[in-house]
Amino acid sequence: MVEKDTKKFERETFKDKILRQLEEASQSLDDVASETGFTAPKKTSVTPKSTNRSQDSEHLSDTPTHDEAFGKTDRPFRSRSSASRASKDWPAETEPELAFQDAPDSSEVFGTPKRRTSNASFNHGEEDSLIEDTAEIKNIKRVSRQSQESYTRSAKKKSKKLAGKIIAIVVLVLFVVGGATGFLGYRYVKSEIQPYSLTDKSTKAIEIPTGAASKEIGQILEKNHVIKNATAFQYYTKLKSLTGFKSGFYNLSPSMTLTEIAKTLQEGGTEKPVEPVLGKITIPEGYTIDQMAEKISDNVLTKSEKDKTPFTKDEFLKVVTDSAFIEKMKTTYPELFESLPASDSDVKYQLEGYLFPATYEYTKKSTMASVVEQMIAVMNQNLQPYYATIKTGPNPKTVNEVLSIAALTEKEANNDADRRNVAQVFYNRINVGMTLGSNISILYAEGKLGQKTTLAEDAAVNTSLDSPFNLYLHQGYGPGPVTNPSLSAIKAAVEPTDNNDLYFVADVTTGKVYFSETQAEHDANVQKYVNDKLENKASDTEESQ
């Protein structure tokens, strides 16, 4: 393509070709005239001919007509051998005639379709050249146009690809930024709605004024370091539809969640401030006083073992054995302590069985005596509905007897239904003059109740133990309760299930209780649910060793 284009631009222009051909034609005529003896007469033409060849040549070379007409400077003509050959090949009879023919004028040169016979050969060559030039130009234009179109399409594709990449990058950046913003926002909101402190279980007395909206309440709580963010509280309560907050004084803890705080505010506060709670003491059901003494220093309000209550085991035991304190309690709760064992009786602790197992709060003003009194007060409150039944029912009993049966059933059975049946078995045995025959009372006398013992040890108690709590040897309810029973055990002792059973035994593996009316049935149950299973367990242990 490059060589073709170069040749194209090296070709003579149309004007140059005409001038060259005129010169060659004039020279041919001069040659003919000199050979025949004729001279061409002068005629009006664009290129005047002279009889002298040299003059004609000079005249043609000096004539500026054609160059000036096209705005060109002097351009030398080139002679071609083809023109000379053409003049020599003409027939003889036509040579004189050609010598006297006029040269083509300007109109014929520039676009006039008429051509003389003498110009036929070079006009045909000119047309071929023009056709060739035109075809080549068209081809160049076509290729150029295709190249331009191809370049344009390529540029558009590149632009589209670049635009697509830019859009993808922008979208990715927006997605990343949006995701990061959303994630950080979520983390922030989640953090703000968390409790102010997970370890600080202490409470603060907070006053909520009348008519305060959630926004104002949130600001009060944030100011007192109960919540982290007032705005978070406002929107959280609206989102959860937690409304209807009441005025008053509230003891709120930084460890409480927003939901717990909101629900507490819905319940209503007190008219006057209540001493904030510093901690809590939990007494499990069926614990003895010795076991309680071990738990009294454990603050269950926190999970940290270092966070203890201000009370000690020795302080607790000192209070529960203080005669002055006990006398004061007898005066304060007469129905509860009407049948309290005397201090010189066979009981280990006078208050054993009279301290209700539950969770108790303490404040800065709390003392060991006030905490123990709170345990007594709750026991009195739970027994209040049953005092009349205990005293004047079909089978009148004392509070001490009821609590003694309740303490045994607490350990002999592990559900309400079994406890009601066990309680009735104890009453049936007392009614027929039998001993209660409970292993629990012997374990208490030995100081093992509440300790970890094997099944074999529980079954092989010393039934000949010399103790008033050995209810295999001594009839009746025993000196007093051996544990501090739960409300479920107390109800079973007050309202037992009516049955005629005199015996029961618990499966040593499942704890399920089996009842019987006769000694033979009971012995079979003992062999099946106790002895056989203990033997199987022992054999399994030996095989594993």
C-alpha positions as CSV (number, residue, x, y, z in Angstrom):
1,M,0.0,0.0,0.0
2,V,2.8,2.4,0.8
3,E,4.5,1.8,-2.6
4,K,1.3,2.3,-4.5
5,D,0.5,5.5,-2.7
6,T,4.0,6.8,-3.4
7,K,3.7,6.1,-7.1
8,K,0.3,7.8,-7.2
9,F,1.7,11.0,-5.9
10,E,4.7,10.8,-8.3
11,R,2.5,10.8,-11.5
12,E,2.2,13.8,-13.6
13,T,-0.8,16.1,-13.1
14,F,-3.4,16.3,-15.8
15,K,-2.1,19.7,-16.9
16,D,1.5,18.5,-17.2
17,K,0.4,15.7,-19.4
18,I,-1.5,18.0,-21.8
19,L,1.5,20.4,-22.0
20,R,3.9,17.5,-22.6
21,Q,1.7,15.9,-25.3
22,L,1.3,19.3,-27.0
23,E,5.1,19.7,-27.2
24,E,5.6,16.3,-28.5
25,A,2.8,16.8,-31.1
26,S,4.4,20.1,-32.2
27,Q,7.8,18.5,-32.6
28,S,6.3,15.7,-34.7
29,L,4.7,18.2,-37.0
30,D,7.9,20.0,-37.4
31,D,9.7,16.8,-38.3
32,V,7.1,16.0,-40.9
33,A,7.2,19.4,-42.4
34,S,11.0,19.3,-42.7
35,E,10.9,16.0,-44.5
36,T,8.1,17.0,-47.0
37,G,9.2,20.6,-47.5
38,F,6.0,22.0,-46.1
39,T,5.6,24.4,-43.2
40,A,2.6,24.7,-41.1
41,P,0.8,28.0,-41.5
42,K,0.3,30.0,-38.4
43,K,-3.1,29.8,-36.9
44,T,-4.7,31.1,-33.8
45,S,-4.2,28.5,-31.2
46,V,-3.3,28.1,-27.6
47,T,0.2,27.0,-28.6
48,P,1.5,28.7,-31.8
49,K,3.7,26.7,-34.0
50,S,6.8,28.0,-35.8
51,T,8.5,26.6,-38.9
52,N,11.7,26.4,-37.0
53,R,11.8,23.5,-34.5
54,S,14.2,25.2,-32.2
55,Q,12.1,28.3,-32.2
56,D,9.0,26.2,-31.5
57,S,10.7,24.5,-28.7
58,E,12.0,27.8,-27.3
59,H,8.5,29.3,-27.8
60,L,6.9,26.4,-25.9
61,S,9.5,26.6,-23.2
62,D,9.2,30.3,-22.8
63,T,5.4,30.5,-23.0
64,P,4.0,30.8,-19.6
65,T,0.4,30.4,-20.6
66,H,-0.4,26.9,-19.2
67,D,1.7,27.2,-16.0
68,E,0.2,30.6,-15.2
69,A,-3.3,29.3,-15.9
70,F,-2.8,26.6,-13.2
71,G,-0.8,28.8,-10.9
72,K,2.4,26.8,-11.3
73,T,6.0,28.0,-11.7
74,D,8.2,26.9,-14.6
75,R,7.9,23.1,-15.1
76,P,10.2,21.4,-17.6
77,F,8.6,19.0,-20.0
78,R,9.5,15.5,-20.4
79,S,9.8,13.8,-23.7
80,R,8.8,10.2,-24.0
81,S,9.9,7.8,-26.6
82,S,6.3,6.7,-27.1
83,A,5.4,10.0,-28.8
84,S,8.3,9.8,-31.2
85,R,7.3,6.2,-32.0
86,A,3.8,7.4,-32.7
87,S,5.0,10.1,-35.2
88,K,7.1,7.6,-37.1
89,D,4.4,5.1,-37.3
90,W,1.9,7.4,-39.0
91,P,1.0,6.6,-42.7
92,A,2.7,8.8,-45.4
93,E,-0.5,10.1,-46.8
94,T,-1.6,11.5,-43.4
95,E,1.7,13.2,-42.5
96,P,1.1,16.4,-44.7
97,E,-2.4,16.6,-43.4
98,L,-1.3,16.3,-39.8
99,A,1.4,18.9,-40.4
100,F,-1.2,21.5,-41.2
101,Q,-3.8,20.5,-38.5
102,D,-4.4,22.9,-35.7
103,A,-3.1,22.1,-32.3
104,P,-5.9,21.6,-29.7
105,D,-7.0,24.9,-28.2
106,S,-7.6,25.5,-24.5
107,S,-11.2,24.5,-24.5
108,E,-10.4,21.1,-26.0
109,V,-7.6,20.6,-23.5
110,F,-9.6,21.4,-20.4
111,G,-12.6,19.1,-20.5
112,T,-14.0,19.4,-24.1
113,P,-15.0,16.0,-25.3
114,K,-13.9,16.6,-28.9
115,R,-10.6,15.0,-29.8
116,R,-8.7,15.1,-33.1
117,T,-7.5,11.8,-34.7
118,S,-3.9,12.8,-34.0
119,N,-4.6,12.9,-30.3
120,A,-6.4,9.6,-30.1
121,S,-3.5,7.6,-28.8
122,F,-2.5,9.8,-25.9
123,N,-6.2,10.6,-25.0
124,H,-6.8,6.9,-24.6
125,G,-3.8,6.6,-22.4
126,E,-4.9,9.5,-20.4
127,E,-8.4,8.0,-19.9
128,D,-6.8,4.7,-18.8
129,S,-4.6,6.6,-16.4
130,L,-7.5,8.6,-15.1
131,I,-9.6,5.4,-14.7
132,E,-6.6,3.8,-12.9
133,D,-6.2,6.9,-10.7
134,T,-9.8,7.0,-9.9
135,A,-10.0,3.3,-9.0
136,E,-6.9,3.6,-6.9
137,I,-8.2,6.7,-5.2
138,K,-11.5,5.1,-4.5
139,N,-9.7,2.0,-3.1
140,I,-7.5,4.3,-1.0
141,K,-10.6,6.2,0.2
142,R,-12.4,3.0,0.9
143,V,-9.5,1.5,2.8
144,S,-9.0,4.8,4.6
145,R,-12.7,4.9,5.4
146,Q,-12.7,1.3,6.6
147,S,-9.6,2.1,8.7
148,Q,-11.2,5.2,10.1
149,E,-14.4,3.2,10.9
150,S,-12.4,0.4,12.4
151,Y,-10.4,2.9,14.5
152,T,-13.6,4.6,15.5
153,R,-15.2,1.3,16.5
154,S,-12.1,0.3,18.4
155,A,-12.0,3.7,20.1
156,K,-15.6,3.3,21.1
157,K,-15.1,-0.2,22.4
158,K,-12.1,1.0,24.4
159,S,-14.1,3.9,25.7
160,K,-17.0,1.6,26.6
161,K,-14.6,-0.8,28.3
162,L,-12.9,2.1,30.2
163,A,-16.2,3.5,31.1
164,G,-17.4,0.1,32.3
165,K,-14.2,-0.3,34.4
166,I,-14.6,3.1,35.9
167,I,-18.2,2.4,36.7
168,A,-17.3,-1.0,38.2
169,I,-14.6,0.6,40.3
170,V,-16.9,3.4,41.5
171,V,-19.6,0.9,42.3
172,L,-17.1,-1.3,44.1
173,V,-15.8,1.6,46.1
174,L,-19.3,2.7,47.0
175,F,-20.2,-0.9,48.0
176,V,-17.0,-1.2,50.1
177,V,-17.5,2.2,51.7
178,G,-21.2,1.6,52.2
179,G,-20.6,-1.9,53.6
180,A,-17.9,-0.6,55.9
181,T,-20.1,2.3,57.0
182,G,-23.0,-0.1,57.6
183,F,-20.8,-2.5,59.5
184,L,-19.3,0.1,61.7
185,G,-22.7,1.7,62.2
186,Y,-24.1,-1.7,63.2
187,R,-21.2,-2.3,65.6
188,Y,-21.6,1.1,67.1
189,V,-25.4,0.7,67.6
190,K,-24.9,-2.8,69.0
191,S,-22.2,-1.5,71.4
192,E,-24.4,1.4,72.5
193,I,-27.4,-0.9,73.4
194,Q,-25.3,-3.3,75.4
195,P,-25.3,-2.9,79.2
196,Y,-23.1,-0.1,80.6
197,S,-21.1,-2.7,82.5
198,L,-21.2,-6.5,82.5
199,T,-19.4,-6.8,85.8
200,D,-20.8,-4.0,87.9
201,K,-23.8,-5.6,89.6
202,S,-24.4,-2.8,92.0
203,T,-27.5,-0.7,91.9
204,K,-28.2,3.0,92.0
205,A,-31.3,4.9,93.2
206,I,-32.6,6.8,90.2
207,E,-35.6,9.1,90.3
208,I,-37.8,9.3,87.2
209,P,-40.0,12.5,87.3
210,T,-43.7,12.5,86.4
211,G,-44.5,12.8,82.7
212,A,-40.9,12.2,81.6
213,A,-40.6,10.9,78.0
214,S,-38.2,8.3,76.8
215,K,-35.7,10.9,75.6
216,E,-35.6,12.6,79.0
217,I,-35.5,9.3,80.8
218,G,-32.6,8.2,78.6
219,Q,-30.7,11.4,79.5
220,I,-31.2,10.8,83.2
221,L,-30.0,7.2,82.9
222,E,-27.0,8.2,80.8
223,K,-26.1,11.0,83.3
224,N,-26.1,8.4,86.2
225,H,-24.0,6.0,84.2
226,V,-26.7,3.3,84.0
227,I,-26.8,3.3,80.2
228,K,-24.3,4.2,77.5
229,N,-26.4,6.4,75.2
230,A,-29.6,8.3,75.8
231,T,-30.5,8.4,72.0
232,A,-29.9,4.7,71.7
233,F,-32.3,4.2,74.6
234,Q,-34.9,6.4,73.1
235,Y,-34.9,4.7,69.6
236,Y,-34.5,1.2,71.1
237,T,-37.6,1.6,73.3
238,K,-39.6,2.9,70.4
239,L,-38.5,0.1,68.1
240,K,-39.4,-2.5,70.8
241,S,-42.7,-0.7,71.6
242,L,-41.6,-0.3,75.2
243,T,-43.7,2.5,76.5
244,G,-45.8,3.5,79.6
245,F,-42.9,4.4,81.9
246,K,-43.9,5.4,85.3
247,S,-42.4,7.9,87.7
248,G,-40.8,7.1,91.1
249,F,-37.5,5.9,92.5
250,Y,-35.8,2.9,91.0
251,N,-32.8,0.8,91.9
252,L,-31.1,0.2,88.6
253,S,-27.9,-1.5,87.8
254,P,-25.3,-0.7,85.0
255,S,-25.3,-4.5,84.3
256,M,-29.0,-4.4,83.3
257,T,-30.0,-4.5,79.6
258,L,-32.1,-1.8,78.0
259,T,-35.1,-4.2,77.9
260,E,-34.7,-5.0,81.6
261,I,-34.5,-1.3,82.5
262,A,-37.5,-0.4,80.4
263,K,-39.6,-3.2,81.9
264,T,-38.6,-2.2,85.4
265,L,-39.7,1.4,84.6
266,Q,-43.0,0.0,83.4
267,E,-43.7,-1.6,86.8
268,G,-43.5,1.6,88.7
269,G,-41.1,2.9,91.3
270,T,-41.3,3.8,95.0
271,E,-42.3,7.1,96.5
272,K,-39.1,7.3,98.4
273,P,-35.6,6.1,97.6
274,V,-34.8,2.5,98.5
275,E,-31.3,1.6,99.5
276,P,-29.4,0.3,96.4
277,V,-28.6,-3.4,96.3
278,L,-24.9,-4.3,96.6
279,G,-25.2,-8.0,96.1
280,K,-27.2,-11.2,96.5
281,I,-27.0,-14.4,98.5
282,T,-28.6,-17.6,97.2
283,I,-29.5,-20.4,99.6
284,P,-30.4,-23.6,97.7
285,E,-33.4,-25.7,98.7
286,G,-32.7,-28.5,101.3
287,Y,-29.5,-26.9,102.6
288,T,-28.6,-27.3,106.2
289,I,-27.4,-24.4,108.3
290,D,-23.8,-25.7,108.0
291,Q,-24.1,-25.6,104.2
292,M,-25.7,-22.1,104.4
293,A,-22.7,-20.9,106.4
294,E,-20.5,-21.8,103.4
295,K,-22.7,-19.9,100.9
296,I,-23.2,-16.8,102.9
297,S,-20.0,-15.1,101.6
298,D,-20.8,-15.9,97.9
299,N,-22.1,-12.9,96.1
300,V,-24.1,-14.4,93.2
301,L,-24.7,-10.9,91.7
302,T,-21.3,-11.2,90.0
303,K,-19.4,-14.2,88.4
304,S,-16.1,-13.1,89.9
305,E,-15.0,-15.2,92.8
306,K,-13.2,-12.3,94.2
307,D,-16.4,-10.3,94.6
308,K,-17.6,-11.5,98.0
309,T,-20.3,-10.4,100.4
310,P,-19.3,-8.5,103.5
311,F,-20.5,-11.5,105.6
312,T,-18.5,-14.5,106.8
313,K,-19.3,-18.1,107.9
314,D,-18.4,-17.4,111.5
315,E,-20.7,-14.3,111.6
316,F,-23.6,-16.3,110.2
317,L,-23.2,-19.2,112.7
318,K,-22.8,-16.7,115.5
319,V,-26.2,-15.0,114.7
320,V,-28.2,-18.3,114.2
321,T,-27.0,-19.5,117.6
322,D,-27.4,-16.2,119.5
323,S,-30.1,-16.8,122.1
324,A,-30.9,-13.1,122.3
325,F,-31.5,-12.9,118.6
326,I,-33.7,-16.1,118.7
327,E,-35.8,-14.7,121.5
328,K,-36.3,-11.5,119.6
329,M,-37.4,-13.6,116.6
330,K,-39.9,-15.6,118.7
331,T,-41.5,-12.4,119.8
332,T,-41.6,-11.0,116.2
333,Y,-42.9,-14.2,114.6
334,P,-44.9,-16.0,117.3
335,E,-46.9,-18.4,115.0
336,L,-43.8,-19.6,113.3
337,F,-41.8,-20.2,116.5
338,E,-44.6,-21.5,118.7
339,S,-43.2,-25.0,118.7
340,L,-39.5,-24.1,118.3
341,P,-37.3,-26.7,120.0
342,A,-35.6,-25.6,123.2
343,S,-32.0,-24.6,123.2
344,D,-31.2,-27.5,125.6
345,S,-32.9,-30.1,123.4
346,D,-31.1,-32.6,121.1
347,V,-31.2,-30.3,118.1
348,K,-27.9,-29.1,116.6
349,Y,-29.3,-25.7,115.7
350,Q,-32.6,-24.3,117.0
351,L,-33.2,-22.4,113.8
352,E,-32.5,-25.5,111.6
353,G,-35.5,-25.8,109.2
354,Y,-36.8,-22.3,109.9
355,L,-34.6,-20.4,107.4
356,F,-36.3,-20.3,104.0
357,P,-34.0,-21.2,101.0
358,A,-34.1,-18.4,98.5
359,T,-32.1,-15.5,97.0
360,Y,-31.6,-12.5,99.3
361,E,-30.4,-9.0,98.5
362,Y,-28.2,-6.9,100.8
363,T,-27.4,-3.2,100.9
364,K,-24.9,-1.0,102.6
365,K,-27.1,-0.9,105.7
366,S,-27.6,-4.7,105.7
367,T,-26.1,-6.7,108.7
368,M,-25.8,-10.4,109.2
369,A,-28.6,-10.3,111.6
370,S,-30.9,-8.5,109.2
371,V,-30.1,-11.0,106.5
372,V,-31.0,-14.0,108.8
373,E,-34.1,-12.2,109.9
374,Q,-35.1,-11.8,106.2
375,M,-34.8,-15.6,105.8
376,I,-37.1,-16.1,108.8
377,A,-39.6,-13.5,107.6
378,V,-39.9,-15.3,104.2
379,M,-40.5,-18.7,105.9
380,N,-43.2,-17.1,108.0
381,Q,-44.8,-15.6,104.9
382,N,-44.8,-18.9,103.1
383,L,-46.4,-20.8,106.0
384,Q,-48.9,-18.1,106.8
385,P,-51.6,-19.7,104.6
386,Y,-51.2,-23.1,106.3
387,Y,-51.1,-22.2,110.0
388,A,-54.8,-22.8,110.5
389,T,-54.6,-26.2,108.7
390,I,-51.6,-27.3,110.7
391,K,-53.2,-26.5,114.0
392,T,-56.9,-27.3,113.5
393,G,-56.9,-29.8,110.6
394,P,-58.1,-33.4,110.6
395,N,-54.7,-34.4,112.0
396,P,-53.5,-31.5,114.0
397,K,-49.7,-31.0,114.2
398,T,-47.2,-28.5,115.2
399,V,-45.2,-26.3,112.9
400,N,-42.0,-28.1,114.1
401,E,-43.5,-31.5,113.1
402,V,-44.6,-30.3,109.7
403,L,-41.2,-28.8,109.0
404,S,-39.5,-32.0,110.2
405,I,-41.6,-34.1,107.7
406,A,-41.0,-31.5,105.0
407,A,-37.2,-31.7,105.6
408,L,-37.2,-35.5,105.2
409,T,-39.4,-35.5,102.0
410,E,-37.2,-32.8,100.5
411,K,-34.3,-35.3,100.4
412,E,-36.3,-38.6,99.9
413,A,-38.0,-37.6,96.7
414,N,-37.3,-35.2,93.8
415,N,-40.7,-34.2,92.5
416,D,-44.0,-32.9,93.9
417,A,-46.0,-36.1,93.4
418,D,-43.4,-38.4,95.1
419,R,-43.0,-36.0,97.9
420,R,-46.8,-36.0,98.7
421,N,-46.8,-39.8,98.8
422,V,-43.6,-40.0,100.9
423,A,-45.1,-37.5,103.4
424,Q,-48.2,-39.7,103.7
425,V,-46.1,-42.8,104.2
426,F,-44.4,-41.1,107.2
427,Y,-47.7,-40.1,108.7
428,N,-49.0,-43.7,108.2
429,R,-46.0,-45.2,110.0
430,I,-46.4,-42.8,112.9
431,N,-50.1,-43.6,113.1
432,V,-49.5,-47.4,113.4
433,G,-46.6,-46.9,115.8
434,M,-43.7,-47.6,113.4
435,T,-40.5,-45.6,113.3
436,L,-39.9,-43.3,110.2
437,G,-36.9,-45.4,109.2
438,S,-35.2,-42.6,107.2
439,N,-31.6,-42.8,106.1
440,I,-31.6,-39.0,105.7
441,S,-31.9,-38.4,109.4
442,I,-28.9,-40.7,110.1
443,L,-26.7,-39.0,107.5
444,Y,-27.6,-35.7,109.2
445,A,-26.6,-37.1,112.6
446,E,-23.3,-38.3,111.1
447,G,-22.7,-34.8,109.6
448,K,-22.7,-36.3,106.1
449,L,-25.9,-34.8,104.8
450,G,-25.2,-32.5,101.9
451,Q,-21.8,-34.1,101.3
452,K,-20.9,-36.2,98.3
453,T,-21.4,-39.8,99.1
454,T,-21.6,-43.0,97.0
455,L,-24.8,-45.0,96.4
456,A,-23.4,-47.8,98.5
457,E,-22.7,-45.4,101.4
458,D,-26.2,-44.0,101.2
459,A,-27.7,-47.5,101.3
460,A,-25.4,-48.8,104.0
461,V,-26.1,-46.3,106.7
462,N,-25.5,-47.2,110.3
463,T,-29.1,-47.9,111.5
464,S,-27.8,-48.6,115.0
465,L,-26.2,-45.1,115.4
466,D,-26.8,-43.8,118.9
467,S,-28.4,-40.5,118.1
468,P,-31.8,-38.9,118.7
469,F,-31.9,-38.4,114.9
470,N,-31.6,-42.1,114.3
471,L,-35.3,-42.6,113.2
472,Y,-34.7,-46.4,112.9
473,L,-34.4,-46.6,116.6
474,H,-36.6,-43.7,117.8
475,Q,-40.2,-43.2,117.1
476,G,-41.8,-39.8,116.2
477,Y,-40.7,-36.9,114.1
478,G,-37.2,-36.6,115.6
479,P,-35.9,-33.5,117.6
480,G,-36.4,-31.2,114.7
481,P,-36.0,-30.6,111.0
482,V,-32.7,-31.8,109.4
483,T,-32.8,-29.4,106.5
484,N,-34.4,-26.2,105.5
485,P,-37.2,-27.4,103.2
486,S,-38.6,-25.8,100.1
487,L,-42.2,-24.6,99.6
488,S,-42.9,-27.8,97.6
489,A,-41.8,-30.0,100.5
490,I,-43.8,-27.9,103.0
491,K,-47.0,-28.2,100.9
492,A,-46.4,-32.0,100.7
493,A,-46.1,-32.2,104.5
494,V,-49.3,-30.0,104.9
495,E,-51.4,-31.6,102.2
496,P,-50.0,-35.2,101.5
497,T,-51.6,-37.7,99.1
498,D,-53.9,-40.2,100.8
499,N,-52.5,-43.7,100.6
500,N,-52.1,-46.9,102.7
501,D,-48.4,-47.5,102.0
502,L,-46.0,-48.1,104.8
503,Y,-42.8,-48.5,102.8
504,F,-41.0,-46.8,99.9
505,V,-37.6,-47.2,98.3
506,A,-35.9,-45.1,95.6
507,D,-34.1,-46.5,92.6
508,V,-30.4,-45.8,93.2
509,T,-29.8,-45.1,89.5
510,T,-32.9,-43.1,88.5
511,G,-34.2,-41.7,91.8
512,K,-37.8,-42.9,91.1
513,V,-39.6,-43.9,94.2
514,Y,-41.5,-47.3,94.6
515,F,-44.2,-47.7,97.2
516,S,-45.5,-50.8,99.0
517,E,-47.9,-51.7,101.8
518,T,-46.2,-54.9,103.1
519,Q,-42.7,-55.7,104.2
520,A,-42.4,-58.5,101.6
521,E,-43.2,-56.1,98.7
522,H,-40.7,-53.6,100.2
523,D,-37.9,-56.2,100.5
524,A,-38.4,-57.2,96.8
525,N,-38.2,-53.6,95.7
526,V,-35.1,-53.1,97.8
527,Q,-33.4,-56.1,96.2
528,K,-34.5,-55.1,92.7
529,Y,-33.9,-51.3,92.8
530,V,-31.0,-51.1,95.3
531,N,-29.0,-54.3,95.9
532,D,-29.1,-55.7,92.4
533,K,-28.1,-52.4,90.8
534,L,-25.4,-51.8,93.3
535,E,-24.0,-55.3,92.6
536,N,-24.2,-54.7,88.8
537,K,-22.4,-51.4,89.3
538,A,-19.7,-53.0,91.4
539,S,-19.1,-55.7,88.8
540,D,-19.0,-53.2,86.0
541,T,-16.4,-51.2,88.0
542,E,-14.2,-54.3,88.6
543,E,-14.3,-55.2,84.9
544,S,-13.3,-51.8,83.9
545,Q,-10.3,-51.9,86.2
